[in-house]
Amino acid sequence: MVRTAGSHLVRTTSSATSRAPHRRDLMVATGLWLLVLTVLLTVPLLAAGDASLSGFGPPTARAGWALAATFTAQAAALAWAGRVPRSSLLLVAALPLPAATLGAGEAYSLASAAVTVAVLLTALAVPLRTMAPCLGAAAVLVAVGELVNGVSGGFPAASAVVTGLLQAVGAVGAPLLLALAITGRRDATLARRQEQGAVAREQDALVRAVVAGERTAMARELHDIAAHHLSGIALMAAAVDRQIDTDPERAKRSVRQIRTQSTAVLDDLRRLVGLLRESGDATRSVHTLEAVAELVEGRRATGADVELVTLRAEDGRPLGTGTGPLAQLGLYRIVQESLANAARHAPGAPVMVEVDDRSAEALTLSVTNGAGPTAAGTSPGFGLIGMRERAELLGGRLEHGPTPDGGWRVRLRIPRDPDHRPQQPTPEQEETA
């Protein structure tokens, strides 16, 4: 019961608050009411000593009290401009009409002050495209009130009509122009902020994409380094475990190979970290196709059966001409990963690495391992994913799959840079040769 009553109380209080006038509108209405009443009371007193103000003020006490009541009612209606803007504007413009029939004189023009403020508040709260009928009705009410007030005060009808039109334009048109300027500036500021937010979001998205790309590249490099060296270390450590009692000398050689591989992986990691640091040591050269031979020799030193076949061009150009350092590093890493996969998934199987550099259009690399016993406990990793990503970055085509004899082949074709492709001999050159 208490909870229900409390919830009901909260809902009632919230509903009452939502129906209450805005604090801003209350302050504006109260300030305008005090200002208009002050002018209504003080200007007639000042007129006693200034002939130019003798015409200001209601001619009768009845008209004066009617204007005071009108200004009070207008202030009350103006307080609701934020909640019901259209109704508030029409009510503020219509309330002075009864006082106009009493011949309120020049003081009747003070009623337009509330109309001016109501137009400004309404135009700022409601889209202007929906305000045209309401603004037109308010202008008509102001003009009619001035006309009735002028005729009741004994002014000529033509003069009263002109005065009414001028008062309507001033009371409705002037604040409308000010509201248009304010809303235009507000919309421009909002659009600028939205544009800045969109630019900031676009920059954040670009930064996230670059960071994601860098993280992928680092992950790929770390995977290639670790997969190659650590798989060799694991194989040699297993060999040491078998040889330490039966063949100590061979076990010592394997231990030295483990140390060599450990040093190599540390060097590769230092180079990678140096590339990431601005002040790091990044002076070591990037692996090229010529380093594939060292890679194969390192595998042979672990006892693996690896053969390297290099098919060079007849013109004697350097290996990998027209592929660039990035492409050669990618080719080196793919050979490294393929050898690691062969050692991991088919230990003891013979492996052939073939580099075909004869074509002037592209360079072809293939790594084929023969059939062998599948290592127990192995599971698919990210090696092929990394190879595919490298091939896509280099604009190459990667193919992989089983061979007819039960082995596995990885084949990559990398196009050469069109600006650095070897020149094909002309028919005259071929005849001369």
N, C-alpha and C positions, 0 to 999 in steps of 0.2 A: 504493500500500500504506500509505504513511504517512498519507495523507488518510483512507483507510478506517479505519485503526486509530484515528486521532484522532477521527473521527466516532463510532466505536464506544465510545471512551473517554468522550466527552461524553455519549452516550446512557446509558451505564452509570452514570456519576456522577449524571446527572439523575434516573435511575430510583431510584438508591439514596437520593438526597435526598428524593424524593417519598415513599419508604417510611419515612423516619426520623420519630421523634416530633417534635411541635412543640416549639420552644424554651420557649414559655410553659408547656406541660404538664410538661416536664422540670423546670422551676424549681418549679412548684407541687408536684409529686410529691416532689421532693427536700426542699423545706421542710417538707412535712407529715410525711415520714418522720423527719426529725431532731426535729421537735416531739414526735411520738408516742413515739419511743424515749426522748427526754429525760424525758418525763412518766413513762414506764414504769420508768425507772431511778432517778429522783430522789424520786418520791412515797413509795415504800417506805422510803427513808432518812429522809424527814421524818416518817413515821409512828412512828418510834421515839420521838420526843419529843412526839407529838400523838395522843392516844387516839382522836380522831375519824377519823383516817386509818388506823386499825389494820386495817380490813377491806379496804383497797385494796391490790391487788397479787396476783399468782398465788400459790396456796398451795404449789406445788412448783416446783423449779427446772426440771423438765421442761416444765411449763405456761408458765413464763416464756420459755424458749428457743423454744417453739412460737409464743408471741405475737410475739416479735421476728422470727421467720421470716415469720409471717403479715403483719406490718406491712411488711416488706421486699417481699414478693410483691405486696401491695396497691399499694405505691408504684410498682413496676414496671408493673403493669397500668394504674395511673392515668396514667402517662406517655403511654399510647396513646389517651387519651380524645378527642383531636382527630382522630385517624385512624380509629379504629373505636369510636365512642362507645357504641353499644349493647353490644357485646361487652365493652368495658372495664368498663362499669357492672355487668353481670351477674357478671363475674369478680371484681371488687372485693367485691361482696356475698356471693359464694359461698366465697371463700378462707378466711374465719374459721371455717367450720363444723368442720373437723377440730380446731381448737384448742378449740372449745366442748365437745367430748366429753371433754376432759382436766380439766374443772372449773377454768377459768382464773380464776374469781372476778370481782371488780369490774373488774379491768383489762381484761376482755373488751370492755367498752363502748367502749374506745378504738378498736376496729376500725370503729365506726360513723362515726368522723371521716372516714375515706377514702371511705365510702359517701356521706356528705353532700357532700363535694367533687366526687365523681364525678357525682352527680345534678345539681349546679349546672353543671358543665362540659358535661354531655350535653344538659341542657335549653337551654343557650345555643347549642349547636352544631346541634341537630336540632329541626325543628318539633314543637311539643308535641303536636299532634294525632296524630302517629305514634309518640309515646313511651309511650302508656298501657300496653300489654302489658309493655314493658320495666320501667317504673316499678313496676307491680304485682308483677312477679316479684322485683324487688330488695327491695320492702317485705316480701314473704313470706320471703325468705332471711334478712333481718335479724331478723324476728320468730322464725323457727325457730331461728336461732343463739342468740338470747337465751333462748329456752325450753329448748333443750338444755343451755346453759351453766348455767342456774338449777337444772335438775333434777340435773345432774351435781354441782353444788356443794351439794346437800342442801336446796335451797329447796323450799317447797310448790309443787305444780304450778299451782295457781290464781295464786299470786303470780308465778310465772315467766311465765305467759301474759300477765298484765297488764303486766309489765315488758317483754315482747317487743313487745306492741302499742304501748306508749308509745315504745319505742325506734324502732320502724318508722316511727311517725308523725313523730317528731323527726328521724330520719335522712333520710327521703324527703320528707315533707310540707313541712318548714320551708324547705329549699333550693329546693323546687319553687315555693313562693310567692315567694321572693326572685327566682328566675329569671323568673317571670311579671311581676314588677314591672320588672325590668331590660329584658326583651324588649318590654314595653308601652311603656316610655319610649323605647327605641330605635326602635320602629316609629313612635311619634308624632314623634320627631325626624326620621326619614327621610321621613315623609309631609309634615312641614312644609317640609323642604328641597325635596322634589319640587314642592310647591305653590308655593314661592318661585321655583323654577326655571321652572315653567310660567307664572307671572305675569311673570317677567323675559322669557321667550321671547315671550309675548303682547305685552308692551310693545315689545320689539325689532321684532316683526312690524308693530305699529302705526306705529312710528317709520319703518320701512322703507317702509311704504305711503304715509305722509305725504310722506316725502322723494321717493319715486317720483312722487307726484302733483305736488309742487312742481317737480321737474325737468321733468316733462312740460309743466306750465304755462309754465315759463321757456323751454323749447325752442319751444313754440308762439308765445309772444310774440316771441322773437328771430327766429323764422322769418318771422312776419308783418311785423315791422319791416324786416328785411333784404330780404325778397322785394319789398315795395312800393317802398321807396326806391332800393335798388340796381338793381332792374330799370329804373326810370326814369332813373337816372344812366347806366346802360349804353346805353340808347336815345339819350339826349342826347349822350353821348360819341361814338357812331357818327355822329350827325347833324353834330356839330362837325367830325369828320374829313372829311365831304363838303363842308361849307359854308365851311371856313376859307379856301379859295382862290376859290370862286365867289361867296360872299355873306358877307363878313367881319362886317358888322353883325349879321346873323342868328346867326352863329357866336358873337359876343360875348354875345348874349342867351341862347343855349343854355348858354354857360359860366356866366353868372350863375344860370341855373336849376339847373345842377349844384351850384353853391355853396349855393343855397337848399335843395336836396334833401339835401346833405351835412350842413348845419346841422340840418335836421329830424331826420335819422336819429340825429345825436349827441344831440339833445334827448330823443328817445324812449329812447335807451339810458341817458341819465342818469336819466330818470324811472324806468325799470325797475330800475336799480341802486339808486336811492334807495328804492324800495319794498322791496328786499331788505335794506338796511342799516337798523338801528334808528335811527341818528343821521343817516341820509341825507336828502337833499332830496326829499321825496315830497309836496310841497305843490301840484304842478301838477294841475289837474283832469283827470278821466278823459274820454276822447273819448265824445261822445254822438252821437245821430242828426243833430243840427244840424250836426255837424262833417263829415258826409258831403258836404255842398255844397263845403266847402273842399277835401276830398279830390278831388272831381271837378274842381274848378277847377285844382288842382295838376297833374292829369293832362292837362287841356286845354293848360296852359302848356307841356307837353312836345311838343305837336303831335298828341296823340291825339284821336280823334273820340269823345268821351264825352258822353252826354246824361243828365240827371237829371230824373226825373219823380216828384214828391211828391204823393200823393193824401191830402189831409188830411180830417179829420172836419168835418162841417158845423157842429158846436157850437163850433168854434174852440179846442178844447183844445190844449195844447202837444204837439208831435210826440213820440211814444213814451210817452205817459201810461200808467202802469200796467205798464211793462216793467222799470223799475229800472236803476240805473247799470251793473250787471254785464252785463245783457242788452244794453243799448245799446252798451257797449264791444265785446261779442261781435259784434253786428251791424256795427259800424264795421269791426272786423277782417276780417269775412267780405267786406265790400265791398272793402276794401283788398287782400285776397288774390285776389279775383276779378279786379280790375283788373290786378293784377300777372300773373296767369295769362294774361289776354287779351293783354297786351303781350308776354309771353314766347312763347306758343304760336301766336298769330295776330296778329302786328304789323300795324298799319294797318287792321284790321277795326273797324267802328263798334261802340260799346258803349252799351247803355242800362241805367241803374240806376233801378229803380222801387221806391219805398217806399210801401206801401199801408197807411195808418193809419186807415182808415174803420171797420173792424169793431171792436165793443166787446169781442170775445172774444180776438182775437189780432192781431198785427201781421205783415204779410207783406213780405218783401224778395226781390227778384229782380234778378239781374245777367245780361244776355244780350248776348253778342257775336255779330256776324254772321259770315258765312263770309269767310275770308281766307286768304292764303298761310301755310302752316305754316312756322314758323321752323326752319331747319336746325340740327341738333345738339342739339335740346331733348330732354329725357327726363323721364318722370314724376317728380314730387317728392313732398313731404309736404303740399301745400296742401290737397287734399281730405280727407286724414286729419285735419288740424288743424281744418278746418271741421266735420267730423262730430263730433269731440270737443267742440268748442264748442257745437254744437247739442244734444248729449246733456246737457252740463252745464246748459244753459238750459232743458231740457225741451221743446225744439222739434223740428221735423221738417224734415230737410234732404233736398232732391231735386236731382239734377244729371244732366245728360245732353245729348246732341246735339239740336238743333232741326231741323225739317223742311228748312230752307234750308241746312243744313250748318254752322250755328254751334254755340254751346254756351250752356246756361242753368244757372244755380245759383239755386235757390229755397228760401227758409227761412221757416217759419211759427213764430213765437214766441208762446205763450199769455201773456196778461196776468196780473198778480197778481190773484187773486180779490178781495182786500181793497181794491184800488185801480183796479178796472175802471170805466170811465165808465158813468154811470147811463143806462139806456135811457129815453127819454121815455115817460111814461104816455099812454094814449089821450086824457085830458083835456088834457095839455100839447100833444099833437099837434093837437087841435082848436083850442086857443087860438092856436097858431102859425099 
